[in-house]
Amino acid sequence: MDDDELLEHLADRFQEHRGRLRAVAYRMLGSLSEADDAVQEVWLKLGRTDVGEIRNLAGWLTTVVGRVCLDLLRSRAARREEPLDTYVPDPLVSPLERIDPEQEVLLADSVGLALLVVLETLEPAERLAFVLHDMFAVPFDDIAPVVGRSSAATRQLASRARRRVRGAAAPEPELDPARQKLVLDAFLAASRSGDFEALVSVLHPDVVLRVDSGVLVGGAAASKVVHGATGVAQQALMFRQFAEFSRLVLVNGAVGVVTAPEGRPLSVMAVTITDGRIVEMFILADPARLSDLAVPYLGAPPPDPRSA
């Protein structure tokens, strides 16, 4: 093969693994743009490497993307401005009827926003060990050189991360999309009609709402954490004028909500539902980040029941 043929062959082989690499990077970073940047960096590193010395290309690519993401996480931790308690990772939004094929790869093994929020609380090395081993079955012996620790110490990193993830998980979250839809239909109907009691009835008494509106909105911090059904219902009523523009969608593979006046996304909401009630709500309302998301056109909003 000449140089052009070798490059084309290498590009084809890399493309075979791109979906998996992006899935690893998304779980590591919770950012779609940073995940794409990380995958591109892996491609550049591959181009500077003697491929003949790589015995397992898939394993090599996975550990390299892990190392790139680890560096990004450490850099992010050093310059982070937004508080972690209100940070909401980038959501993957699809029409309710289907999931884009590329997103199916990202969502393999189900990675909801709730899990990504917990992963944000882990130390970078813990997150790497957990993601690579528990989600992608990478042996600890391969992860250890990336984090600069022994295999035994790397195993402990994953174990600590696993305990934190399990400890933060909602009890028996609802996985049936039809039941998720029933709860969110009721929530939106109550929001549109301004029915406070109906809103409270679909919220768990200890529901937690996280709103990520970016660092600054209008010169003042707008991100917030709200605890309890009463407070969350009050927040929903404060923004009821936008409820008529809300549509059910798939957010990271589960039923969620996009609010898009005039077709422009104002917010994306993901929820965790247990026993027919919402126990967690995650709202991304950061204009800068929403403008970069691939939110599909959802058609006209449903009719306002008040006009019936």
Backbone torsions as a table, in degrees:
resi	resn	phi	psi	omega
1	MET	NA	141.7	172.0
2	ASP	-83.6	179.3	-174.9
3	ASP	-60.8	-41.0	-179.4
4	ASP	-64.8	-40.5	179.3
5	GLU	-67.0	-39.2	177.7
6	LEU	-63.6	-42.4	179.5
7	LEU	-64.5	-41.0	179.4
8	GLU	-65.7	-40.4	177.9
9	HIS	-63.3	-42.7	179.7
10	LEU	-65.1	-41.0	178.7
11	ALA	-62.7	-39.2	178.7
12	ASP	-64.3	-43.0	179.6
13	ARG	-65.5	-40.1	178.5
14	PHE	-64.5	-40.5	-178.6
15	GLN	-61.2	-32.4	178.1
16	GLU	-60.7	-28.3	-175.2
17	HIS	-105.0	-3.5	-173.6
18	ARG	-58.6	-43.6	-178.4
19	GLY	-60.0	-44.9	178.5
20	ARG	-64.4	-41.8	-179.6
21	LEU	-62.7	-41.6	179.2
22	ARG	-66.6	-35.8	177.1
23	ALA	-64.1	-43.5	176.9
24	VAL	-60.9	-48.2	-176.4
25	ALA	-65.1	-37.4	178.8
26	TYR	-64.3	-41.7	178.0
27	ARG	-68.6	-33.3	179.7
28	MET	-73.5	-36.7	-169.2
29	LEU	-111.7	-23.8	-177.8
30	GLY	65.1	16.6	-178.6
31	SER	-132.6	124.6	-178.6
32	LEU	-69.5	-41.0	-179.8
33	SER	-67.6	-41.7	178.4
34	GLU	-67.9	-34.5	177.0
35	ALA	-62.6	-43.7	177.4
36	ASP	-63.2	-40.2	178.1
37	ASP	-63.0	-39.9	-179.5
38	ALA	-65.0	-42.4	179.0
39	VAL	-64.0	-40.6	177.9
40	GLN	-63.1	-38.0	178.2
41	GLU	-64.7	-36.7	177.5
42	VAL	-64.3	-40.3	177.9
43	TRP	-61.4	-41.6	178.7
44	LEU	-64.6	-40.8	178.5
45	LYS	-65.1	-38.3	178.7
46	LEU	-63.2	-38.9	179.6
47	GLY	-66.2	-21.1	179.7
48	ARG	-98.2	8.4	-175.0
49	THR	-114.0	145.2	174.1
50	ASP	-74.8	101.9	-175.1
51	VAL	-62.5	-26.8	179.9
52	GLY	-61.7	-21.1	-179.9
53	GLU	-90.6	-3.5	-179.7
54	ILE	-93.2	113.0	-178.1
55	ARG	-83.3	-32.3	-179.4
56	ASN	-128.3	94.7	-174.2
57	LEU	-62.8	-42.8	-178.8
58	ALA	-60.4	-45.5	179.5
59	GLY	-65.9	-40.3	179.5
60	TRP	-62.6	-46.6	-179.6
61	LEU	-62.5	-40.6	-177.9
62	THR	-65.7	-43.7	179.9
63	THR	-70.4	-33.4	178.6
64	VAL	-68.5	-42.8	178.0
65	VAL	-65.1	-33.0	175.3
66	GLY	-63.2	-42.1	179.2
67	ARG	-65.6	-41.9	177.9
68	VAL	-61.3	-44.8	-179.7
69	CYS	-66.2	-37.6	178.5
70	LEU	-61.0	-43.5	177.5
71	ASP	-62.0	-41.1	179.4
72	LEU	-65.1	-40.9	179.4
73	LEU	-64.3	-41.6	179.5
74	ARG	-66.1	-38.8	177.0
75	SER	-65.8	-41.4	179.5
76	ARG	-63.7	-41.8	-178.9
77	ALA	-62.2	-32.9	-177.9
78	ALA	-73.9	-25.9	-175.8
79	ARG	-118.5	7.5	-175.5
80	ARG	-58.1	134.0	178.7
81	GLU	-110.4	-39.7	-176.4
82	GLU	-77.2	143.9	178.8
83	PRO	-69.0	140.1	-177.7
84	LEU	-65.2	-28.1	-175.7
85	ASP	-69.3	-17.7	178.3
86	THR	-111.7	-2.4	-176.7
87	TYR	-70.4	131.3	175.8
88	VAL	-120.1	121.7	-179.7
89	PRO	-63.4	167.5	177.6
90	ASP	-62.9	127.7	176.6
91	PRO	-87.1	154.6	171.6
92	LEU	-102.0	115.4	-173.0
93	VAL	-111.0	130.0	176.5
94	SER	-134.6	156.3	172.0
95	PRO	-56.8	152.4	-175.7
96	LEU	-60.9	-28.1	-173.4
97	GLU	-82.2	-20.8	-174.0
98	ARG	-157.3	164.0	175.7
99	ILE	-118.6	135.0	177.2
100	ASP	-60.8	138.9	-178.0
101	PRO	-53.4	-39.4	179.2
102	GLU	-65.0	-35.5	179.5
103	GLN	-72.6	-26.9	177.5
104	GLU	-60.0	-37.0	177.3
105	VAL	-67.1	-43.4	-180.0
106	LEU	-63.8	-33.0	-173.9
107	LEU	-94.2	1.0	178.5
108	ALA	-54.1	136.4	-177.5
109	ASP	70.4	11.8	171.7
110	SER	59.6	105.1	175.5
111	VAL	-125.6	95.9	-179.8
112	GLY	-83.1	167.0	178.7
113	LEU	-63.0	-32.8	179.9
114	ALA	-59.3	-42.8	178.3
115	LEU	-66.8	-42.5	179.8
116	LEU	-62.8	-35.4	177.3
117	VAL	-63.0	-42.0	177.9
118	VAL	-65.7	-41.1	179.9
119	LEU	-60.9	-30.1	178.4
120	GLU	-63.6	-23.3	-177.9
121	THR	-84.8	-9.3	-178.9
122	LEU	-80.4	153.8	170.2
123	GLU	-66.1	148.8	-176.9
124	PRO	-50.9	-45.0	-178.2
125	ALA	-67.8	-36.3	176.2
126	GLU	-63.2	-43.3	-178.7
127	ARG	-63.6	-42.5	179.4
128	LEU	-62.1	-47.9	-178.5
129	ALA	-61.6	-41.6	-178.9
130	PHE	-68.1	-48.4	-176.9
131	VAL	-63.7	-50.7	-175.8
132	LEU	-66.8	-42.1	-176.5
133	HIS	-81.9	-52.9	-172.3
134	ASP	-76.7	-29.6	-177.2
135	MET	-100.2	-26.3	-175.4
136	PHE	-127.6	10.4	171.2
137	ALA	56.5	33.9	175.4
138	VAL	-80.6	129.3	-178.7
139	PRO	-61.8	148.9	179.3
140	PHE	-61.7	-32.2	179.1
141	ASP	-61.8	-29.7	178.7
142	ASP	-83.7	-27.6	-179.4
143	ILE	-79.7	-33.5	-174.0
144	ALA	-53.3	-45.7	179.7
145	PRO	-64.6	-27.8	-179.1
146	VAL	-67.9	-41.5	-179.1
147	VAL	-91.6	-4.7	178.0
148	GLY	70.6	36.7	179.4
149	ARG	-134.8	170.8	176.4
150	SER	-72.8	164.7	178.0
151	SER	-61.2	-39.0	180.0
152	ALA	-64.8	-42.4	179.5
153	ALA	-67.6	-35.7	177.8
154	THR	-66.7	-37.7	175.9
155	ARG	-60.8	-38.9	178.5
156	GLN	-67.3	-36.2	176.2
157	LEU	-58.8	-47.3	-179.9
158	ALA	-65.3	-36.8	-179.9
159	SER	-64.9	-43.5	177.7
160	ARG	-63.1	-42.7	178.7
161	ALA	-62.9	-41.3	-179.2
162	ARG	-61.8	-41.8	179.1
163	ARG	-63.6	-40.7	-179.9
164	ARG	-68.1	-38.9	178.5
165	VAL	-64.9	-45.3	180.0
166	ARG	-66.3	-38.0	-178.7
167	GLY	-67.9	-25.7	-178.1
168	ALA	-94.6	-6.0	-175.5
169	ALA	-72.2	141.3	175.7
170	ALA	-68.8	145.3	179.7
171	PRO	-67.8	121.5	175.8
172	GLU	42.0	67.9	179.0
173	PRO	-64.6	146.4	179.3
174	GLU	-69.0	127.2	-178.8
175	LEU	-108.6	-12.2	-178.2
176	ASP	-77.8	115.6	-178.6
177	PRO	-58.4	-34.3	-179.7
178	ALA	-64.0	-41.3	178.7
179	ARG	-72.4	-36.1	174.1
180	GLN	-59.0	-42.8	-178.4
181	LYS	-63.8	-40.5	179.5
182	LEU	-59.0	-44.2	-178.3
183	VAL	-67.1	-44.4	-178.8
184	LEU	-72.0	-31.9	173.3
185	ASP	-60.0	-43.3	180.0
186	ALA	-66.4	-39.9	179.4
187	PHE	-63.2	-46.1	-178.8
188	LEU	-67.6	-38.8	178.5
189	ALA	-62.4	-42.2	178.8
190	ALA	-67.1	-37.2	178.3
191	SER	-64.5	-44.5	-177.2
192	ARG	-67.1	-35.5	-178.1
193	SER	-88.1	-9.1	-178.6
194	GLY	73.2	26.9	-177.3
195	ASP	-88.0	98.2	-176.1
196	PHE	-62.0	-46.0	-177.3
197	GLU	-64.6	-37.4	178.3
198	ALA	-67.0	-36.7	176.2
199	LEU	-62.0	-47.7	-179.2
200	VAL	-60.3	-34.8	-175.3
201	SER	-67.6	-23.9	179.6
202	VAL	-98.3	3.2	178.8
203	LEU	-107.7	137.6	173.2
204	HIS	-66.6	142.7	-179.8
205	PRO	-52.6	-31.5	-178.2
206	ASP	-105.6	26.7	-179.3
207	VAL	-56.9	145.0	177.3
208	VAL	-120.3	126.8	177.5
209	LEU	-109.5	128.0	174.3
210	ARG	-116.3	124.6	179.5
211	VAL	-118.2	119.1	177.9
212	ASP	-107.5	103.0	-179.9
213	SER	-105.3	14.2	-176.8
214	GLY	91.5	175.0	-177.2
215	VAL	-65.4	-48.0	-179.1
216	LEU	-136.8	136.9	173.8
217	VAL	-131.3	118.0	-179.5
218	GLY	63.0	26.2	177.7
219	GLY	86.2	-0.6	-179.5
220	ALA	-137.1	147.1	179.1
221	ALA	-65.7	130.5	-178.3
222	ALA	-117.2	-10.1	177.5
223	SER	-68.1	149.3	-176.0
224	LYS	-160.3	161.4	169.8
225	VAL	-121.6	129.1	-178.8
226	VAL	-123.3	131.4	-178.7
227	HIS	-111.8	140.3	172.3
228	GLY	93.5	146.9	-175.1
229	ALA	-61.7	-39.4	-178.0
230	THR	-63.6	-48.1	-179.4
231	GLY	-64.9	-39.4	-179.8
232	VAL	-69.1	-40.6	177.6
233	ALA	-62.9	-39.4	176.9
234	GLN	-62.3	-40.0	177.1
235	GLN	-62.1	-41.9	179.9
236	ALA	-62.0	-39.2	-179.6
237	LEU	-71.2	-30.4	177.6
238	MET	-61.3	-29.2	-176.7
239	PHE	-113.2	25.2	-175.7
240	ARG	-65.2	-22.9	179.9
241	GLN	-65.6	-17.4	178.1
242	PHE	-96.3	-7.9	-174.1
243	ALA	-63.2	-30.0	-179.6
244	GLU	-67.4	-15.8	179.4
245	PHE	-98.6	9.9	-177.3
246	SER	-91.4	138.4	179.3
247	ARG	-131.0	145.8	174.2
248	LEU	-75.9	136.9	179.3
249	VAL	-141.9	179.9	168.1
250	LEU	-98.2	125.5	176.4
251	VAL	-117.1	110.5	-175.8
252	ASN	53.7	40.7	173.9
253	GLY	85.7	-7.6	177.6
254	ALA	-114.1	161.6	-178.6
255	VAL	-70.5	129.3	178.5
256	GLY	-142.1	-161.1	-173.3
257	VAL	-137.7	135.2	167.2
258	VAL	-114.3	131.1	174.3
259	THR	-108.6	118.9	-171.1
260	ALA	-141.1	81.0	174.0
261	PRO	-59.9	131.8	-179.8
262	GLU	55.8	29.3	177.0
263	GLY	77.9	3.2	-179.8
264	ARG	-104.0	118.8	-175.9
265	PRO	-58.2	123.9	175.1
266	LEU	-96.9	-33.1	179.0
267	SER	-162.2	157.4	171.9
268	VAL	-126.8	130.9	-177.8
269	MET	-122.5	132.2	171.4
270	ALA	-115.0	151.7	-178.6
271	VAL	-136.8	159.0	167.7
272	THR	-115.6	128.7	-176.0
273	ILE	-117.3	133.3	176.3
274	THR	-135.2	129.3	177.8
275	ASP	52.4	41.2	174.8
276	GLY	77.7	10.3	178.7
277	ARG	-131.6	151.9	178.9
278	ILE	-81.5	123.7	-179.3
279	VAL	-106.0	-23.2	178.1
280	GLU	-140.9	141.7	175.0
281	MET	-132.7	133.3	179.6
282	PHE	-125.8	117.6	-177.7
283	ILE	-119.8	122.1	171.0
284	LEU	-97.9	117.7	-179.3
285	ALA	-131.3	24.5	178.4
286	ASP	-79.3	111.3	-176.0
287	PRO	-56.3	-39.6	-177.3
288	ALA	-64.9	-44.2	-178.4
289	ARG	-74.9	-35.7	178.7
290	LEU	-63.7	-34.2	-178.7
291	SER	-66.2	-21.4	-179.4
292	ASP	-93.2	-9.4	-177.3
293	LEU	-80.3	147.5	176.4
294	ALA	-89.0	78.8	178.1
295	VAL	-90.3	119.7	-175.8
296	PRO	-68.6	155.9	174.0
297	TYR	-67.1	130.1	-172.2
298	LEU	-109.9	6.8	179.7
299	GLY	78.2	-170.9	-178.7
300	ALA	-69.5	146.7	177.9
301	PRO	-68.7	158.8	178.1
302	PRO	-65.6	157.2	-179.5
303	PRO	-65.5	147.8	176.8
304	ASP	-75.1	121.1	-179.0
305	PRO	-59.6	-22.2	179.9
306	ARG	-68.6	-20.2	-179.3
307	SER	-91.3	-2.6	-178.7
308	ALA	-72.8	NA	NA
